[in-house]
Amino acid sequence: MSQDARRTAGAPIGGDANRFSRALGSQGLVVSLTNDDSTAREMSIQIDEVNLAGDDSVMATDVWTGRRIRSSGGALTVLVASTDSALLRIG
């Protein structure tokens, strides 16, 4: 993952403590989705929640698996296992 000179933490997306975003350099973004439920569930972010445009054209990479994910219906959605996190790199 890229590092930049800013030493700030990410910010919650929509006030949700289980969804955070942080800029990476000048053209990237990382998003974390944390599932604290006792079962796996789909988690998502709306593209406009992180100030991006393009309903079905935004691509992300799951940092843990390397899987590429394309936005659909204006959202990036991934299945997150129980008590686990997804880390998506956009850009």
N, C-alpha and C positions, 0 to 999 in steps of 0.2 A: 504494500500500500504506500501511497505517496505521503510525504510529510511536507508541511509548509511552515513558515515562520510563526504562524499564529499558534498560540498555546491555549486556545479556548476549548472548552468541552462542547459537545453537541447540544442542540436545543430540542425539547420535546415537540413533536408534531401535533398540532391541534390540542396542546395541553395534556396529551396522553403520555404518561410516564413509561409506557411499554413501546413507544415509537419515537426514535430520535433521528435527527439528521445533522450532518456537519459537512461543510465545504472541504474539498481536498484541492489544494492549489487554486488555480484560477478557472479551471474548467471541469472540475469533478465534484461529486457529491457522494457521501456514504450515508446509508440509512440502516439503522438497526431496528429489528422487530423482535420483541421478547414475549414469549408465550409463557405466562405463569400459571396456566390452567393445568388440570390433571390429565387432559387429553390433547392430542394433536388438533390443530385448527388452522384454517386458512387465515392469513393476515395480509393486510394490504395498506397501501398509501395511495391516495388520489394524486395524480401528477401535479395538479394545481396547488396542492397543499405544500409542495416544496418548490413552488414558483417555477415550474417547468411547463412547456407547451408541447402539444402533440399527443392527442388521445391514444393513438395506437402506434406511435413511432418511437417511443422512448425505450431504449435498451438498458438492461442492467445485468451485472454479473454477480451471481451468488459467490461470495468470497470463499466460503467453506467448500463448495462442491465444484466450482468453475462453471456451473450451468448458466447459460444465457437465458434471460427472461425478457419478453417483450410486453409492453403495456397493452392492456385490452380494456376497452370501455373507459379509458381515462385513468386506469389504475394499474399498479404493479402488485401482483398477488403471489404469495408463496405459501406452501404448507410448512408450518413450523411445529416440530415435535413438542410434546409436553415438557415444560420447564427448560426449553431450549431457546436459542436465538438464531435469527437469520441476519446476515450482514450483506447488504447489497451495495455494489459500487456502480454508480451511474456516471457515464461520461468517460 
